[in-house]
Amino acid sequence: MIPIFSANGNLPPGIHRCTWEKFVERFGITPHRLSLIAGLKKAMEHLQIAGCCTIYIDGSFVTNKLIPGDFDACWETKGVDAEKLISIAPSLLDFSNQRAAQKAEYGGELFFAGVPADAAGTLFLDFFQIDRNGGPKGIIAIDLERWQP
């Protein structure tokens, strides 16, 4: 279940696991958001084929913002066949030019969950759970091992 937004428009702190159907129901509330969801779904399909088990969604997309600019996500690399991923989705591994290839193909940015996101060494999975003011916030997790697009 996805909890209600806090007073500041974020999800309450923590990793909130949900199904794809509940995610789309909750966050696919405008044509613009549905367009971003289509790109996220494409990325998830590619990651699942390569063996990814979990994706985490963050950014303004999982807030009460009506028109988010994009989505931000990170994903677990354990079990992923890198060669397969390179062959089917090379842009998921292209972080050049401020991730322009990812944004063009998927409408958002996708990072490795277990690598540092900042100079302090905060991993993306943890970094995504901190708001711009340094406070805790929630993110969404979707299990790709059970997901059926």
C-alpha positions in Angstrom: 0.0 0.0 0.0 1.2 3.5 -0.8 0.7 5.9 2.1 -0.8 9.3 1.9 1.5 12.3 1.3 2.9 14.2 4.2 2.2 17.9 4.7 5.2 18.8 2.5 3.9 16.7 -0.4 6.4 13.8 0.0 5.7 10.2 0.9 6.4 9.4 4.5 10.0 8.2 5.2 10.8 4.7 4.1 10.8 2.4 1.2 7.2 1.7 0.2 6.7 -1.5 -1.8 3.8 -1.7 -4.2 2.6 -3.4 -7.3 2.8 -1.9 -10.7 -1.0 -1.6 -10.9 -1.1 0.4 -7.6 1.8 2.6 -8.7 0.0 3.5 -12.0 -3.3 4.0 -10.2 -1.7 6.4 -7.6 0.7 8.3 -9.8 -0.7 8.1 -13.3 -3.3 10.9 -12.7 -2.6 13.1 -15.7 -1.7 12.5 -19.4 1.8 13.9 -18.7 2.3 11.5 -15.8 1.1 8.6 -17.9 3.6 9.5 -20.6 6.4 9.3 -18.0 5.0 6.0 -16.7 5.2 4.6 -20.2 9.0 5.4 -20.3 9.5 4.0 -16.8 7.7 0.8 -17.9 10.0 0.5 -20.9 13.1 0.8 -18.6 11.6 -1.7 -16.2 11.0 -4.2 -19.0 14.7 -3.9 -20.1 16.0 -4.2 -16.5 13.8 -7.2 -15.9 15.0 -9.0 -19.0 18.6 -8.4 -17.8 17.8 -9.9 -14.4 17.2 -6.9 -12.2 15.2 -7.7 -9.1 14.1 -4.3 -7.8 13.7 -0.7 -9.0 13.2 2.3 -6.7 11.3 5.4 -7.9 12.0 8.8 -6.5 11.9 12.5 -7.5 9.0 14.8 -7.9 7.2 11.9 -9.7 6.4 10.3 -6.3 5.2 13.5 -4.7 1.9 15.4 -5.0 3.4 17.6 -7.8 0.9 17.6 -10.6 3.4 18.0 -13.4 6.7 16.5 -12.6 9.6 17.1 -15.0 10.6 13.5 -15.1 11.2 10.5 -12.8 14.3 9.5 -11.0 15.0 5.8 -10.3 17.7 3.5 -9.1 18.0 -0.2 -9.5 19.6 -3.2 -7.9 22.6 -4.5 -9.9 22.8 -7.9 -8.2 22.0 -10.6 -10.6 21.9 -8.3 -13.6 23.6 -9.7 -16.8 25.5 -6.6 -17.9 26.2 -7.9 -21.4 22.5 -8.6 -21.9 21.6 -5.1 -20.6 24.2 -3.5 -22.9 22.8 -5.4 -25.9 19.1 -4.5 -25.2 19.3 -1.1 -23.4 22.7 0.6 -23.7 21.3 4.0 -22.7 20.6 2.6 -19.2 24.4 2.5 -18.8 25.1 5.8 -20.4 25.6 8.5 -17.8 27.3 11.0 -20.2 25.9 14.4 -21.1 23.8 14.5 -17.9 22.2 11.2 -18.9 20.7 12.7 -22.1 20.3 9.2 -23.7 18.3 7.9 -20.7 16.1 11.0 -20.7 15.5 10.7 -24.4 14.7 7.0 -24.4 12.8 6.7 -21.1 11.8 10.2 -19.9 13.8 9.9 -16.7 17.1 9.1 -15.1 18.1 5.8 -13.8 21.1 5.1 -11.5 22.7 2.1 -9.8 21.3 1.8 -6.3 24.5 0.8 -4.7 26.9 3.5 -5.9 27.7 6.9 -4.4 25.4 9.8 -5.4 27.4 12.5 -3.8 30.9 13.4 -2.7 30.1 12.2 0.9 29.6 8.7 -0.5 25.8 8.5 0.1 24.5 5.6 -2.0 21.7 6.4 -4.4 19.3 4.2 -2.5 19.9 6.3 0.6 20.3 9.6 -1.3 16.9 9.2 -2.8 15.4 9.1 0.7 16.5 12.6 1.6 14.7 15.7 0.5 16.3 18.9 -0.6 16.2 20.3 2.9 18.1 17.2 4.3 15.0 15.6 5.9 13.8 12.1 5.4 11.3 11.2 2.7 9.8 8.0 1.1 10.4 6.3 -2.2 8.6 3.5 -4.0 10.0 0.0 -4.7 8.7 -2.4 -7.3 9.7 -6.0 -7.3 10.7 -6.9 -10.9 11.0 -10.6 -10.2 7.3 -10.8 -9.8 6.3 -8.0 -12.2 4.4 -8.8 -15.3 4.3 -5.9 -17.8 
